[in-house]
C-alpha cells in the first residue's frame, strides 16, 4: 500500500500507522510506532486522527499512547519518503 502526501509528516504518517495497526491486530502498537520512528525521523502522526482511529478500532488508548511515546520527530518542512514492512513477525521484533 502506498500512502502519499506532499509533506509526509503528520496526516500521512498517521494513516500509515493506522493501516499497520489495522492489518496487524496482534502486534503491539508501540512496536509499530517504533518501526515508524526508525523508518522516518520526521514522522509526527496527527494525534487527532490517531485518537479517532484508536476509538474506532477499540484499542483503548494504546495507539495514541504509542505515537506519544515516539516523541517529537526531527523538525522539517518535508518528510523523507520511507517504507515499512507490514509483516507482523518483523514488526514484533522492532522493540
For each residue, the residues with C-beta under 8 A, 3 or more apart:
1: 19 86
2:
3: 12 15 16 19
4: 12
5: 8 9 11 12 79
6: 78
7: 10 12 77 78 79
8: 5 12 13 40 42 78 79 80 81
9: 5 12 13 42 43 44 73 76 78 79
10: 7 13 14 44 45 46
11: 5 14 15 46 49
12: 3 4 5 7 8 9 15 16 79
13: 8 9 10 16 17 36 40 43 44 45 46 79
14: 10 11 17 18 45 46 47 49 50 53 67
15: 3 11 12 18 19 49
16: 3 12 13 19 20 36 84
17: 13 14 20 21 32 33 36 45 50 63 66 67
18: 14 15 21 22 49 50 53 57 63
19: 1 3 15 16 22 23 86
20: 16 17 23 24 27 32 35 36 84 86 91
21: 17 18 24 25 27 29 32 53 57 59 63
22: 18 19 25 53 57
23: 19 20 86
24: 20 21 27 32 86 88 91
25: 21 22
26: 88
27: 20 21 24 31 32 88 91 92
28: 31 32 62 66 92 95
29: 21 32 33 59 62 63 65 66
30: 33 34 62 65 66 69 95
31: 27 28 34 35 91 92 94 95
32: 17 20 21 24 27 28 29 35 36 66 91
33: 17 29 30 36 37 66 67 69 70
34: 30 31 37 38 70 94 95
35: 20 31 32 38 39 84 85 91 94
36: 13 16 17 20 32 33 39 40 43 45 70 84
37: 33 34 40 41 43 70 71 73
38: 34 35 94
39: 35 36 43 82 83 84
40: 8 13 36 37 43 73 79 80 82
41: 37 73 74 80
42: 8 9 73 74 75 76 78 79 80
43: 9 13 36 37 39 40 70 73 79 82
44: 9 10 13 72 73
45: 10 13 14 17 36 49 50 67 70
46: 10 11 13 14 49 50
47: 14 50 51 64 67 68
48: 51 52
49: 11 14 15 18 45 46 52 53
50: 14 17 18 45 46 47 53 54 63 64 67
51: 47 48 54 55 63 64
52: 48 49 55 56
53: 14 18 21 22 49 50 56 57 59 63
54: 50 51 57 59 60 61 62 63 64
55: 51 52 58 59
56: 52 53
57: 18 21 22 53 54 63
58: 55
59: 21 29 53 54 55 62 63
60: 54
61: 54 64 65
62: 28 29 30 54 59 65 66
63: 17 18 21 29 50 51 53 54 57 59 66 67
64: 47 50 51 54 61 67 68
65: 29 30 61 62 68 69
66: 17 28 29 30 32 33 62 63 69 70
67: 14 17 33 45 47 50 63 64 70
68: 47 64 65
69: 30 33 65 66
70: 33 34 36 37 43 45 66 67 73
71: 37
72: 44 75
73: 9 37 40 41 42 43 44 70 76
74: 41 42
75: 42 72
76: 9 42 73 79
77: 7
78: 6 7 8 9 42
79: 5 7 8 9 12 13 40 42 43 76 82
80: 8 40 41 42
81: 8
82: 39 40 43 79
83: 39
84: 16 20 35 36 39
85: 35 90 91
86: 1 19 20 23 24 91
87: 90 91
88: 24 26 27 91 92
89: 92 93
90: 85 87 93 94
91: 20 24 27 31 32 35 85 86 87 88 94
92: 27 28 31 88 89 95
93: 89 90
94: 31 34 35 38 90 91
95: 28 30 31 34 92
